[in-house]
């Protein structure tokens, strides 16, 4: 499982490249593991309980009045999915799209874990 120092490195890298931490999805297991580091790591970001997914949502301005959101899986292996929104996209539509990205990330990371276990057998 990823630890606080590895998460700190991920957050630092994203900040260096102009991304803003917006939301963090945490399983109970990771939340307990990070315990006192939670506030220091994620400060003003929204913390959301997630039964199976540990990930961080970042956003930054994109070209032509667009905004890019990236969902970074919080693991030792870098993996992320992007969603780009037009300035006119309402928040309800954005939230629905973000939930779909979260579902895709969970499916992809779960399948990768199962495939690794199958090949290790």
Biopython code that builds the backbone (N, CA, C, O; Angstrom):
import numpy as np
from Bio.PDB.StructureBuilder import StructureBuilder

atoms = [
    (1, "UNK", "N", (0.844, -1.176, 0.000)),
    (1, "UNK", "CA", (0.000, 0.000, 0.000)),
    (1, "UNK", "C", (0.890, 1.240, 0.000)),
    (1, "UNK", "O", (1.973, 1.242, 0.584)),
    (2, "UNK", "N", (0.425, 2.268, -0.649)),
    (2, "UNK", "CA", (1.162, 3.525, -0.737)),
    (2, "UNK", "C", (1.238, 4.170, 0.654)),
    (2, "UNK", "O", (0.335, 4.006, 1.474)),
    (3, "UNK", "N", (2.326, 4.902, 0.906)),
    (3, "UNK", "CA", (2.474, 5.551, 2.209)),
    (3, "UNK", "C", (2.448, 7.079, 2.041)),
    (3, "UNK", "O", (2.387, 7.597, 0.926)),
    (4, "UNK", "N", (2.496, 7.778, 3.173)),
    (4, "UNK", "CA", (2.377, 9.236, 3.176)),
    (4, "UNK", "C", (3.483, 9.907, 2.358)),
    (4, "UNK", "O", (3.216, 10.877, 1.649)),
    (5, "UNK", "N", (4.694, 9.418, 2.442)),
    (5, "UNK", "CA", (5.801, 10.030, 1.706)),
    (5, "UNK", "C", (5.606, 9.888, 0.196)),
    (5, "UNK", "O", (5.871, 10.829, -0.551)),
    (6, "UNK", "N", (5.151, 8.739, -0.251)),
    (6, "UNK", "CA", (4.897, 8.545, -1.678)),
    (6, "UNK", "C", (3.771, 9.455, -2.153)),
    (6, "UNK", "O", (3.843, 10.005, -3.252)),
    (7, "UNK", "N", (2.736, 9.619, -1.341)),
    (7, "UNK", "CA", (1.646, 10.525, -1.692)),
    (7, "UNK", "C", (2.157, 11.961, -1.746)),
    (7, "UNK", "O", (1.792, 12.718, -2.646)),
    (8, "UNK", "N", (2.992, 12.334, -0.793)),
    (8, "UNK", "CA", (3.574, 13.682, -0.767)),
    (8, "UNK", "C", (4.345, 13.958, -2.060)),
    (8, "UNK", "O", (4.273, 15.060, -2.606)),
    (9, "UNK", "N", (5.075, 12.965, -2.543)),
    (9, "UNK", "CA", (5.826, 13.110, -3.797)),
    (9, "UNK", "C", (4.893, 13.304, -4.993)),
    (9, "UNK", "O", (5.163, 14.131, -5.864)),
    (10, "UNK", "N", (3.803, 12.547, -5.035)),
    (10, "UNK", "CA", (2.819, 12.693, -6.116)),
    (10, "UNK", "C", (2.224, 14.095, -6.090)),
    (10, "UNK", "O", (2.157, 14.763, -7.122)),
    (11, "UNK", "N", (1.794, 14.539, -4.920)),
    (11, "UNK", "CA", (1.182, 15.860, -4.790)),
    (11, "UNK", "C", (2.161, 16.962, -5.200)),
    (11, "UNK", "O", (1.780, 17.928, -5.861)),
    (12, "UNK", "N", (3.400, 16.807, -4.808)),
    (12, "UNK", "CA", (4.433, 17.789, -5.150)),
    (12, "UNK", "C", (4.657, 17.867, -6.661)),
    (12, "UNK", "O", (4.786, 18.958, -7.216)),
    (13, "UNK", "N", (4.703, 16.734, -7.311)),
    (13, "UNK", "CA", (4.896, 16.689, -8.758)),
    (13, "UNK", "C", (3.738, 17.365, -9.492)),
    (13, "UNK", "O", (3.957, 18.144, -10.419)),
    (14, "UNK", "N", (2.523, 17.068, -9.080)),
    (14, "UNK", "CA", (1.367, 17.698, -9.718)),
    (14, "UNK", "C", (1.373, 19.212, -9.496)),
    (14, "UNK", "O", (1.095, 19.977, -10.419)),
    (15, "UNK", "N", (1.686, 19.638, -8.282)),
    (15, "UNK", "CA", (1.734, 21.074, -7.976)),
    (15, "UNK", "C", (2.790, 21.760, -8.839)),
    (15, "UNK", "O", (2.559, 22.854, -9.356)),
    (16, "UNK", "N", (3.935, 21.124, -8.992)),
    (16, "UNK", "CA", (5.023, 21.668, -9.811)),
    (16, "UNK", "C", (4.568, 21.931, -11.248)),
    (16, "UNK", "O", (5.037, 22.868, -11.894)),
    (17, "UNK", "N", (3.648, 21.094, -11.742)),
    (17, "UNK", "CA", (3.176, 21.220, -13.117)),
    (17, "UNK", "C", (1.850, 21.978, -13.233)),
    (17, "UNK", "O", (1.180, 21.915, -14.263)),
    (18, "UNK", "N", (1.483, 22.689, -12.174)),
    (18, "UNK", "CA", (0.338, 23.586, -12.230)),
    (18, "UNK", "C", (-1.028, 22.984, -11.944)),
    (18, "UNK", "O", (-2.051, 23.617, -12.205)),
    (19, "UNK", "N", (-1.056, 21.775, -11.413)),
    (19, "UNK", "CA", (-2.321, 21.131, -11.083)),
    (19, "UNK", "C", (-2.756, 21.526, -9.672)),
    (19, "UNK", "O", (-1.918, 21.735, -8.794)),
    (20, "UNK", "N", (-4.072, 21.627, -9.458)),
    (20, "UNK", "CA", (-4.644, 21.917, -8.148)),
    (20, "UNK", "C", (-5.338, 20.669, -7.617)),
    (20, "UNK", "O", (-6.165, 20.073, -8.307)),
    (21, "UNK", "N", (-5.006, 20.280, -6.405)),
    (21, "UNK", "CA", (-5.657, 19.137, -5.761)),
    (21, "UNK", "C", (-7.067, 19.555, -5.383)),
    (21, "UNK", "O", (-7.250, 20.530, -4.654)),
    (22, "UNK", "N", (-8.066, 18.831, -5.868)),
    (22, "UNK", "CA", (-9.454, 19.202, -5.634)),
    (22, "UNK", "C", (-10.198, 18.235, -4.712)),
    (22, "UNK", "O", (-10.969, 18.658, -3.851)),
    (23, "UNK", "N", (-9.963, 16.945, -4.897)),
    (23, "UNK", "CA", (-10.735, 15.938, -4.172)),
    (23, "UNK", "C", (-9.882, 14.692, -4.022)),
    (23, "UNK", "O", (-9.101, 14.353, -4.911)),
    (24, "UNK", "N", (-10.035, 14.006, -2.881)),
    (24, "UNK", "CA", (-9.279, 12.785, -2.635)),
    (24, "UNK", "C", (-10.248, 11.686, -2.230)),
    (24, "UNK", "O", (-11.055, 11.859, -1.317)),
    (25, "UNK", "N", (-10.161, 10.555, -2.919)),
    (25, "UNK", "CA", (-10.980, 9.377, -2.605)),
    (25, "UNK", "C", (-10.105, 8.423, -1.802)),
    (25, "UNK", "O", (-9.021, 8.040, -2.240)),
    (26, "UNK", "N", (-10.587, 8.046, -0.624)),
    (26, "UNK", "CA", (-9.786, 7.200, 0.263)),
    (26, "UNK", "C", (-10.585, 6.016, 0.782)),
    (26, "UNK", "O", (-11.729, 6.159, 1.212)),
    (27, "UNK", "N", (-9.966, 4.850, 0.735)),
    (27, "UNK", "CA", (-10.546, 3.678, 1.384)),
    (27, "UNK", "C", (-10.328, 3.827, 2.885)),
    (27, "UNK", "O", (-9.466, 4.589, 3.323)),
    (28, "UNK", "N", (-11.104, 3.106, 3.658)),
    (28, "UNK", "CA", (-10.926, 3.140, 5.113)),
    (28, "UNK", "C", (-9.528, 2.679, 5.495)),
    (28, "UNK", "O", (-8.921, 3.219, 6.419)),
    (29, "UNK", "N", (-9.019, 1.680, 4.782)),
    (29, "UNK", "CA", (-7.693, 1.140, 5.075)),
    (29, "UNK", "C", (-6.608, 2.216, 4.930)),
    (29, "UNK", "O", (-5.752, 2.361, 5.803)),
    (30, "UNK", "N", (-6.647, 2.967, 3.827)),
    (30, "UNK", "CA", (-5.638, 4.006, 3.625)),
    (30, "UNK", "C", (-5.856, 5.170, 4.580)),
    (30, "UNK", "O", (-4.893, 5.751, 5.081)),
    (31, "UNK", "N", (-7.101, 5.510, 4.832)),
    (31, "UNK", "CA", (-7.408, 6.605, 5.768)),
    (31, "UNK", "C", (-6.819, 6.302, 7.144)),
    (31, "UNK", "O", (-6.211, 7.176, 7.763)),
    (32, "UNK", "N", (-6.994, 5.075, 7.627)),
    (32, "UNK", "CA", (-6.455, 4.668, 8.926)),
    (32, "UNK", "C", (-4.927, 4.669, 8.881)),
    (32, "UNK", "O", (-4.275, 5.105, 9.830)),
    (33, "UNK", "N", (-4.364, 4.186, 7.788)),
    (33, "UNK", "CA", (-2.915, 4.128, 7.637)),
    (33, "UNK", "C", (-2.278, 5.522, 7.677)),
    (33, "UNK", "O", (-1.205, 5.702, 8.253)),
    (34, "UNK", "N", (-2.937, 6.496, 7.068)),
    (34, "UNK", "CA", (-2.394, 7.864, 7.013)),
    (34, "UNK", "C", (-2.685, 8.647, 8.280)),
    (34, "UNK", "O", (-1.934, 9.556, 8.634)),
    (35, "UNK", "N", (-3.749, 8.309, 8.956)),
    (35, "UNK", "CA", (-4.192, 8.907, 10.199)),
    (35, "UNK", "C", (-3.798, 10.369, 10.390)),
    (35, "UNK", "O", (-4.467, 11.252, 9.852)),
    (36, "UNK", "N", (-2.736, 10.651, 11.137)),
    (36, "UNK", "CA", (-2.384, 12.040, 11.454)),
    (36, "UNK", "C", (-1.834, 12.809, 10.256)),
    (36, "UNK", "O", (-1.761, 14.037, 10.298)),
    (37, "UNK", "N", (-1.448, 12.114, 9.194)),
    (37, "UNK", "CA", (-0.935, 12.796, 8.004)),
    (37, "UNK", "C", (-2.045, 13.310, 7.082)),
    (37, "UNK", "O", (-1.774, 14.086, 6.165)),
    (38, "UNK", "N", (-3.281, 12.889, 7.315)),
    (38, "UNK", "CA", (-4.383, 13.266, 6.421)),
    (38, "UNK", "C", (-4.468, 14.770, 6.197)),
    (38, "UNK", "O", (-4.431, 15.232, 5.057)),
    (39, "UNK", "N", (-4.581, 15.532, 7.274)),
    (39, "UNK", "CA", (-4.737, 16.983, 7.149)),
    (39, "UNK", "C", (-3.506, 17.634, 6.532)),
    (39, "UNK", "O", (-3.627, 18.543, 5.710)),
    (40, "UNK", "N", (-2.330, 17.174, 6.923)),
    (40, "UNK", "CA", (-1.090, 17.746, 6.371)),
    (40, "UNK", "C", (-0.978, 17.477, 4.876)),
    (40, "UNK", "O", (-0.554, 18.350, 4.119)),
    (41, "UNK", "N", (-1.348, 16.302, 4.455)),
    (41, "UNK", "CA", (-1.227, 15.932, 3.043)),
    (41, "UNK", "C", (-2.250, 16.641, 2.170)),
    (41, "UNK", "O", (-1.903, 17.194, 1.126)),
    (42, "UNK", "N", (-3.505, 16.625, 2.592)),
    (42, "UNK", "CA", (-4.585, 17.016, 1.703)),
    (42, "UNK", "C", (-5.210, 18.373, 2.026)),
    (42, "UNK", "O", (-6.098, 18.814, 1.297)),
    (43, "UNK", "N", (-4.791, 19.028, 3.059)),
    (43, "UNK", "CA", (-5.245, 20.345, 3.523)),
    (43, "UNK", "C", (-6.684, 20.685, 3.133)),
    (43, "UNK", "O", (-7.619, 20.215, 3.781)),
    (44, "UNK", "N", (-6.880, 21.486, 2.096)),
    (44, "UNK", "CA", (-8.208, 21.997, 1.755)),
    (44, "UNK", "C", (-8.990, 21.121, 0.784)),
    (44, "UNK", "O", (-10.135, 21.436, 0.459)),
    (45, "UNK", "N", (-8.401, 20.041, 0.321)),
    (45, "UNK", "CA", (-9.092, 19.176, -0.643)),
    (45, "UNK", "C", (-10.255, 18.452, 0.038)),
    (45, "UNK", "O", (-10.200, 18.133, 1.225)),
    (46, "UNK", "N", (-11.287, 18.205, -0.730)),
    (46, "UNK", "CA", (-12.434, 17.447, -0.234)),
    (46, "UNK", "C", (-12.033, 15.980, -0.081)),
    (46, "UNK", "O", (-11.520, 15.377, -1.024)),
    (47, "UNK", "N", (-12.261, 15.406, 1.094)),
    (47, "UNK", "CA", (-11.976, 13.995, 1.337)),
    (47, "UNK", "C", (-13.266, 13.199, 1.208)),
    (47, "UNK", "O", (-14.269, 13.511, 1.851)),
    (48, "UNK", "N", (-13.228, 12.169, 0.371)),
    (48, "UNK", "CA", (-14.409, 11.357, 0.092)),
    (48, "UNK", "C", (-14.091, 9.907, 0.418)),
    (48, "UNK", "O", (-13.073, 9.375, -0.024)),
    (49, "UNK", "N", (-14.960, 9.270, 1.189)),
    (49, "UNK", "CA", (-14.788, 7.847, 1.483)),
    (49, "UNK", "C", (-15.106, 7.040, 0.240)),
    (49, "UNK", "O", (-16.096, 7.288, -0.449)),
    (50, "UNK", "N", (-14.252, 6.074, -0.032)),
    (50, "UNK", "CA", (-14.437, 5.208, -1.191)),
    (50, "UNK", "C", (-14.108, 3.785, -0.758)),
    (50, "UNK", "O", (-13.014, 3.539, -0.250)),
    (51, "UNK", "N", (-15.019, 2.853, -0.946)),
    (51, "UNK", "CA", (-14.761, 1.508, -0.442)),
    (51, "UNK", "C", (-13.568, 0.805, -1.098)),
    (51, "UNK", "O", (-12.899, -0.004, -0.456)),
    (52, "UNK", "N", (-13.298, 1.111, -2.376)),
    (52, "UNK", "CA", (-12.282, 0.347, -3.088)),
    (52, "UNK", "C", (-11.213, 1.172, -3.781)),
    (52, "UNK", "O", (-10.205, 0.615, -4.217)),
    (53, "UNK", "N", (-11.397, 2.464, -3.896)),
    (53, "UNK", "CA", (-10.513, 3.284, -4.728)),
    (53, "UNK", "C", (-9.785, 4.332, -3.908)),
    (53, "UNK", "O", (-10.399, 5.072, -3.139)),
    (54, "UNK", "N", (-8.462, 4.389, -4.079)),
    (54, "UNK", "CA", (-7.645, 5.450, -3.510)),
    (54, "UNK", "C", (-7.123, 6.261, -4.682)),
    (54, "UNK", "O", (-6.334, 5.773, -5.490)),
    (55, "UNK", "N", (-7.576, 7.513, -4.765)),
    (55, "UNK", "CA", (-7.220, 8.332, -5.917)),
    (55, "UNK", "C", (-7.353, 9.806, -5.561)),
    (55, "UNK", "O", (-8.013, 10.167, -4.586)),
    (56, "UNK", "N", (-6.718, 10.647, -6.365)),
    (56, "UNK", "CA", (-6.784, 12.092, -6.152)),
    (56, "UNK", "C", (-7.196, 12.783, -7.447)),
    (56, "UNK", "O", (-6.658, 12.500, -8.518)),
    (57, "UNK", "N", (-8.150, 13.683, -7.331)),
    (57, "UNK", "CA", (-8.581, 14.504, -8.458)),
    (57, "UNK", "C", (-7.783, 15.805, -8.461)),
    (57, "UNK", "O", (-7.704, 16.504, -7.450)),
    (58, "UNK", "N", (-7.199, 16.115, -9.605)),
    (58, "UNK", "CA", (-6.480, 17.366, -9.811)),
    (58, "UNK", "C", (-7.144, 18.094, -10.979)),
    (58, "UNK", "O", (-7.740, 17.461, -11.851)),
    (59, "UNK", "N", (-7.040, 19.418, -10.994)),
    (59, "UNK", "CA", (-7.560, 20.159, -12.141)),
    (59, "UNK", "C", (-6.604, 21.299, -12.483)),
    (59, "UNK", "O", (-5.805, 21.745, -11.660)),
    (60, "UNK", "N", (-6.718, 21.745, -13.722)),
    (60, "UNK", "CA", (-5.999, 22.936, -14.150)),
    (60, "UNK", "C", (-6.664, 23.461, -15.414)),
    (60, "UNK", "O", (-7.351, 22.734, -16.130)),
    (61, "UNK", "N", (-6.440, 24.738, -15.663)),
    (61, "UNK", "CA", (-6.993, 25.360, -16.859)),
    (61, "UNK", "C", (-6.362, 24.720, -18.082)),
    (61, "UNK", "O", (-5.190, 24.343, -18.088)),
    (62, "UNK", "N", (-7.173, 24.615, -19.104)),
    (62, "UNK", "CA", (-6.722, 24.045, -20.360)),
    (62, "UNK", "C", (-6.885, 25.132, -21.420)),
    (62, "UNK", "O", (-7.299, 26.248, -21.105)),
    (63, "UNK", "N", (-6.572, 24.822, -22.640)),
    (63, "UNK", "CA", (-6.700, 25.837, -23.691)),
    (63, "UNK", "C", (-8.156, 26.071, -24.072)),
    (63, "UNK", "O", (-9.023, 25.232, -23.829)),
    (64, "UNK", "N", (-8.400, 27.219, -24.667)),
    (64, "UNK", "CA", (-9.712, 27.584, -25.211)),
    (64, "UNK", "C", (-10.848, 27.449, -24.194)),
    (64, "UNK", "O", (-11.858, 26.802, -24.471)),
    (65, "UNK", "N", (-10.686, 28.051, -23.034)),
    (65, "UNK", "CA", (-11.741, 28.058, -22.004)),
    (65, "UNK", "C", (-12.183, 26.659, -21.593)),
    (65, "UNK", "O", (-13.370, 26.403, -21.390)),
    (66, "UNK", "N", (-11.246, 25.789, -21.477)),
    (66, "UNK", "CA", (-11.544, 24.429, -21.037)),
    (66, "UNK", "C", (-10.796, 24.161, -19.741)),
    (66, "UNK", "O", (-9.825, 24.842, -19.412)),
    (67, "UNK", "N", (-11.267, 23.161, -19.017)),
    (67, "UNK", "CA", (-10.630, 22.768, -17.773)),
    (67, "UNK", "C", (-10.404, 21.262, -17.818)),
    (67, "UNK", "O", (-11.312, 20.495, -18.141)),
    (68, "UNK", "N", (-9.186, 20.849, -17.492)),
    (68, "UNK", "CA", (-8.843, 19.430, -17.473)),
    (68, "UNK", "C", (-8.829, 18.940, -16.037)),
    (68, "UNK", "O", (-8.261, 19.578, -15.151)),
    (69, "UNK", "N", (-9.461, 17.802, -15.825)),
    (69, "UNK", "CA", (-9.435, 17.125, -14.539)),
    (69, "UNK", "C", (-8.725, 15.800, -14.743)),
    (69, "UNK", "O", (-8.980, 15.091, -15.717)),
    (70, "UNK", "N", (-7.833, 15.469, -13.819)),
    (70, "UNK", "CA", (-7.104, 14.208, -13.900)),
    (70, "UNK", "C", (-7.311, 13.444, -12.603)),
    (70, "UNK", "O", (-7.151, 13.984, -11.508)),
    (71, "UNK", "N", (-7.669, 12.180, -12.753)),
    (71, "UNK", "CA", (-7.827, 11.295, -11.600)),
    (71, "UNK", "C", (-6.611, 10.395, -11.529)),
    (71, "UNK", "O", (-6.428, 9.520, -12.375)),
    (72, "UNK", "N", (-5.769, 10.610, -10.509)),
    (72, "UNK", "CA", (-4.518, 9.859, -10.333)),
    (72, "UNK", "C", (-4.734, 8.783, -9.287)),
    (72, "UNK", "O", (-5.087, 9.068, -8.143)),
    (73, "UNK", "N", (-4.518, 7.543, -9.695)),
    (73, "UNK", "CA", (-4.604, 6.422, -8.760)),
    (73, "UNK", "C", (-3.489, 6.579, -7.730)),
    (73, "UNK", "O", (-2.336, 6.798, -8.101)),
    (74, "UNK", "N", (-3.809, 6.472, -6.462)),
    (74, "UNK", "CA", (-2.800, 6.571, -5.407)),
    (74, "UNK", "C", (-2.216, 5.190, -5.161)),
    (74, "UNK", "O", (-2.691, 4.420, -4.326)),
    (75, "UNK", "N", (-1.175, 4.912, -5.917)),
    (75, "UNK", "CA", (-0.455, 3.647, -5.810)),
    (75, "UNK", "C", (0.982, 3.903, -6.216)),
    (75, "UNK", "O", (1.323, 4.983, -6.698)),
    (76, "UNK", "N", (1.814, 2.904, -6.017)),
    (76, "UNK", "CA", (3.216, 3.035, -6.377)),
    (76, "UNK", "C", (3.399, 3.143, -7.892)),
    (76, "UNK", "O", (4.379, 3.722, -8.361)),
    (77, "UNK", "N", (2.462, 2.589, -8.649)),
    (77, "UNK", "CA", (2.526, 2.620, -10.107)),
    (77, "UNK", "C", (1.726, 3.807, -10.627)),
    (77, "UNK", "O", (0.524, 3.891, -10.374)),
    (78, "UNK", "N", (2.366, 4.729, -11.349)),
    (78, "UNK", "CA", (1.634, 5.889, -11.863)),
    (78, "UNK", "C", (0.570, 5.476, -12.877)),
    (78, "UNK", "O", (0.860, 4.774, -13.846)),
    (79, "UNK", "N", (-0.657, 5.915, -12.644)),
    (79, "UNK", "CA", (-1.745, 5.633, -13.558)),
    (79, "UNK", "C", (-2.819, 6.694, -13.349)),
    (79, "UNK", "O", (-3.222, 6.960, -12.217)),
    (80, "UNK", "N", (-3.280, 7.299, -14.441)),
    (80, "UNK", "CA", (-4.279, 8.357, -14.319)),
    (80, "UNK", "C", (-5.178, 8.383, -15.548)),
    (80, "UNK", "O", (-4.808, 7.910, -16.623)),
    (81, "UNK", "N", (-6.360, 8.944, -15.365)),
    (81, "UNK", "CA", (-7.309, 9.153, -16.448)),
    (81, "UNK", "C", (-7.690, 10.629, -16.466)),
    (81, "UNK", "O", (-7.731, 11.283, -15.424)),
    (82, "UNK", "N", (-7.969, 11.148, -17.669)),
    (82, "UNK", "CA", (-8.308, 12.563, -17.846)),
    (82, "UNK", "C", (-9.744, 12.744, -18.298)),
    (82, "UNK", "O", (-10.334, 11.871, -18.934)),
    (83, "UNK", "N", (-10.290, 13.906, -17.950)),
    (83, "UNK", "CA", (-11.583, 14.353, -18.463)),
    (83, "UNK", "C", (-11.449, 15.853, -18.694)),
    (83, "UNK", "O", (-10.960, 16.575, -17.825)),
    (84, "UNK", "N", (-11.881, 16.324, -19.857)),
    (84, "UNK", "CA", (-11.786, 17.749, -20.195)),
    (84, "UNK", "C", (-13.198, 18.311, -20.306)),
    (84, "UNK", "O", (-14.075, 17.717, -20.934)),
    (85, "UNK", "N", (-13.399, 19.476, -19.678)),
    (85, "UNK", "CA", (-14.708, 20.115, -19.661)),
    (85, "UNK", "C", (-14.649, 21.471, -20.349)),
    (85, "UNK", "O", (-13.690, 22.226, -20.184)),
    (86, "UNK", "N", (-15.691, 21.768, -21.125)),
    (86, "UNK", "CA", (-15.860, 23.103, -21.674)),
    (86, "UNK", "C", (-16.321, 24.024, -20.559)),
    (86, "UNK", "O", (-16.905, 23.567, -19.576)),
    (87, "UNK", "N", (-16.063, 25.316, -20.703)),
    (87, "UNK", "CA", (-16.454, 26.288, -19.684)),
    (87, "UNK", "C", (-17.966, 26.280, -19.451)),
    (87, "UNK", "O", (-18.423, 26.573, -18.346)),
    (88, "UNK", "N", (-18.740, 25.947, -20.482)),
    (88, "UNK", "CA", (-20.201, 25.971, -20.374)),
    (88, "UNK", "C", (-20.781, 24.738, -19.699)),
    (88, "UNK", "O", (-21.973, 24.720, -19.392)),
    (89, "UNK", "N", (-19.981, 23.711, -19.459)),
    (89, "UNK", "CA", (-20.495, 22.473, -18.867)),
    (89, "UNK", "C", (-20.945, 22.728, -17.436)),
    (89, "UNK", "O", (-20.175, 23.224, -16.613)),
    (90, "UNK", "N", (-22.202, 22.385, -17.144)),
    (90, "UNK", "CA", (-22.725, 22.629, -15.795)),
    (90, "UNK", "C", (-22.137, 21.614, -14.807)),
    (90, "UNK", "O", (-21.629, 20.562, -15.197)),
    (91, "UNK", "N", (-22.220, 21.954, -13.534)),
    (91, "UNK", "CA", (-21.598, 21.136, -12.483)),
    (91, "UNK", "C", (-22.222, 19.743, -12.392)),
    (91, "UNK", "O", (-21.511, 18.777, -12.116)),
    (92, "UNK", "N", (-23.503, 19.618, -12.612)),
    (92, "UNK", "CA", (-24.147, 18.307, -12.551)),
    (92, "UNK", "C", (-23.579, 17.372, -13.621)),
    (92, "UNK", "O", (-23.323, 16.198, -13.350)),
    (93, "UNK", "N", (-23.386, 17.886, -14.820)),
    (93, "UNK", "CA", (-22.814, 17.098, -15.908)),
    (93, "UNK", "C", (-21.360, 16.748, -15.607)),
    (93, "UNK", "O", (-20.918, 15.630, -15.872)),
    (94, "UNK", "N", (-20.617, 17.706, -15.053)),
    (94, "UNK", "CA", (-19.224, 17.455, -14.682)),
    (94, "UNK", "C", (-19.126, 16.347, -13.632)),
    (94, "UNK", "O", (-18.286, 15.453, -13.729)),
    (95, "UNK", "N", (-19.996, 16.426, -12.636)),
    (95, "UNK", "CA", (-19.947, 15.433, -11.558)),
    (95, "UNK", "C", (-20.280, 14.042, -12.092)),
    (95, "UNK", "O", (-19.660, 13.057, -11.692)),
    (96, "UNK", "N", (-21.242, 13.960, -12.980)),
    (96, "UNK", "CA", (-21.590, 12.672, -13.584)),
    (96, "UNK", "C", (-20.389, 12.114, -14.357)),
    (96, "UNK", "O", (-20.088, 10.924, -14.262)),
    (97, "UNK", "N", (-19.714, 12.960, -15.112)),
    (97, "UNK", "CA", (-18.539, 12.525, -15.876)),
    (97, "UNK", "C", (-17.412, 12.089, -14.942)),
    (97, "UNK", "O", (-16.737, 11.095, -15.208)),
    (98, "UNK", "N", (-17.207, 12.825, -13.851)),
    (98, "UNK", "CA", (-16.160, 12.441, -12.897)),
    (98, "UNK", "C", (-16.466, 11.076, -12.280)),
    (98, "UNK", "O", (-15.556, 10.265, -12.107)),
    (99, "UNK", "N", (-17.721, 10.813, -11.949)),
    (99, "UNK", "CA", (-18.107, 9.504, -11.387)),
    (99, "UNK", "C", (-17.828, 8.392, -12.397)),
    (99, "UNK", "O", (-17.390, 7.307, -12.014)),
    (100, "UNK", "N", (-18.075, 8.648, -13.671)),
    (100, "UNK", "CA", (-17.800, 7.651, -14.708)),
    (100, "UNK", "C", (-16.301, 7.372, -14.809)),
    (100, "UNK", "O", (-15.890, 6.227, -15.000)),
    (101, "UNK", "N", (-15.488, 8.417, -14.680)),
    (101, "UNK", "CA", (-14.033, 8.245, -14.710)),
    (101, "UNK", "C", (-13.585, 7.434, -13.498)),
    (101, "UNK", "O", (-12.723, 6.564, -13.623)),
    (102, "UNK", "N", (-14.153, 7.706, -12.342)),
    (102, "UNK", "CA", (-13.812, 6.943, -11.139)),
    (102, "UNK", "C", (-14.146, 5.457, -11.332)),
    (102, "UNK", "O", (-13.373, 4.584, -10.937)),
    (103, "UNK", "N", (-15.285, 5.186, -11.931)),
    (103, "UNK", "CA", (-15.678, 3.796, -12.193)),
    (103, "UNK", "C", (-14.704, 3.137, -13.157)),
    (103, "UNK", "O", (-14.310, 1.990, -12.946)),
    (104, "UNK", "N", (-14.308, 3.845, -14.217)),
    (104, "UNK", "CA", (-13.343, 3.295, -15.179)),
    (104, "UNK", "C", (-12.012, 3.012, -14.507)),
    (104, "UNK", "O", (-11.409, 1.964, -14.739)),
    (105, "UNK", "N", (-11.543, 3.945, -13.667)),
    (105, "UNK", "CA", (-10.266, 3.738, -12.984)),
    (105, "UNK", "C", (-10.340, 2.521, -12.070)),
    (105, "UNK", "O", (-9.415, 1.709, -12.036)),
    (106, "UNK", "N", (-11.418, 2.396, -11.344)),
    (106, "UNK", "CA", (-11.582, 1.234, -10.460)),
    (106, "UNK", "C", (-11.570, -0.056, -11.266)),
    (106, "UNK", "O", (-10.905, -1.020, -10.886)),
    (107, "UNK", "N", (-12.300, -0.080, -12.376)),
    (107, "UNK", "CA", (-12.331, -1.282, -13.218)),
    (107, "UNK", "C", (-10.942, -1.601, -13.773)),
    (107, "UNK", "O", (-10.512, -2.754, -13.752)),
    (108, "UNK", "N", (-10.250, -0.586, -14.265)),
    (108, "UNK", "CA", (-8.923, -0.807, -14.847)),
    (108, "UNK", "C", (-7.910, -1.266, -13.808)),
    (108, "UNK", "O", (-7.127, -2.179, -14.071)),
    (109, "UNK", "N", (-7.913, -0.656, -12.654)),
    (109, "UNK", "CA", (-6.937, -1.038, -11.627)),
    (109, "UNK", "C", (-7.286, -2.384, -11.022)),
    (109, "UNK", "O", (-6.388, -3.142, -10.655)),
    (110, "UNK", "N", (-8.566, -2.699, -10.909)),
    (110, "UNK", "CA", (-8.969, -4.014, -10.402)),
    (110, "UNK", "C", (-8.587, -5.104, -11.385)),
    (110, "UNK", "O", (-8.090, -6.156, -10.981)),
    (111, "UNK", "N", (-8.811, -4.869, -12.665)),
    (111, "UNK", "CA", (-8.442, -5.846, -13.694)),
    (111, "UNK", "C", (-6.937, -6.048, -13.748)),
    (111, "UNK", "O", (-6.469, -7.173, -13.925)),
    (112, "UNK", "N", (-6.172, -4.966, -13.597)),
    (112, "UNK", "CA", (-4.714, -5.077, -13.616)),
    (112, "UNK", "C", (-4.237, -5.926, -12.448)),
    (112, "UNK", "O", (-3.332, -6.746, -12.604)),
    (113, "UNK", "N", (-4.841, -5.736, -11.280)),
    (113, "UNK", "CA", (-4.468, -6.527, -10.113)),
    (113, "UNK", "C", (-4.789, -7.991, -10.291)),
    (113, "UNK", "O", (-3.991, -8.856, -9.930)),
    (114, "UNK", "N", (-5.965, -8.279, -10.850)),
    (114, "UNK", "CA", (-6.361, -9.662, -11.087)),
    (114, "UNK", "C", (-5.450, -10.307, -12.119)),
    (114, "UNK", "O", (-5.052, -11.461, -11.961)),
    (115, "UNK", "N", (-5.116, -9.568, -13.180)),
    (115, "UNK", "CA", (-4.242, -10.110, -14.227)),
    (115, "UNK", "C", (-2.876, -10.428, -13.647)),
    (115, "UNK", "O", (-2.302, -11.471, -13.961)),
    (116, "UNK", "N", (-2.339, -9.541, -12.799)),
    (116, "UNK", "CA", (-1.035, -9.783, -12.187)),
    (116, "UNK", "C", (-1.086, -11.036, -11.314)),
    (116, "UNK", "O", (-0.176, -11.864, -11.352)),
    (117, "UNK", "N", (-2.152, -11.167, -10.533)),
    (117, "UNK", "CA", (-2.273, -12.354, -9.673)),
    (117, "UNK", "C", (-2.361, -13.619, -10.508)),
    (117, "UNK", "O", (-1.772, -14.641, -10.155)),
    (118, "UNK", "N", (-3.088, -13.558, -11.605)),
    (118, "UNK", "CA", (-3.240, -14.736, -12.457)),
    (118, "UNK", "C", (-1.914, -15.132, -13.085)),
    (118, "UNK", "O", (-1.615, -16.322, -13.190)),
    (119, "UNK", "N", (-1.107, -14.152, -13.506)),
    (119, "UNK", "CA", (0.178, -14.462, -14.134)),
    (119, "UNK", "C", (1.211, -14.901, -13.114)),
    (119, "UNK", "O", (2.153, -15.612, -13.463)),
    (120, "UNK", "N", (1.055, -14.491, -11.852)),
    (120, "UNK", "CA", (1.988, -14.900, -10.795)),
    (120, "UNK", "C", (1.746, -16.341, -10.361)),
    (120, "UNK", "O", (2.632, -16.970, -9.782)),
    (121, "UNK", "N", (0.558, -16.869, -10.635)),
    (121, "UNK", "CA", (0.211, -18.232, -10.177)),
    (121, "UNK", "C", (0.941, -19.307, -10.933)),
    (121, "UNK", "O", (0.751, -20.492, -10.659)),
]
sb = StructureBuilder()
sb.init_structure("model")
sb.init_model(0)
sb.init_chain("A")
sb.init_seg("    ")
for serial, (resi, resn, name, xyz) in enumerate(atoms, 1):
    if name == "N":
        sb.init_residue(resn, " ", resi, " ")
    sb.init_atom(name, np.array(xyz, "f"), 0.0, 1.0, " ", f" {name:<3s}", serial, name[0])
structure = sb.get_structure()
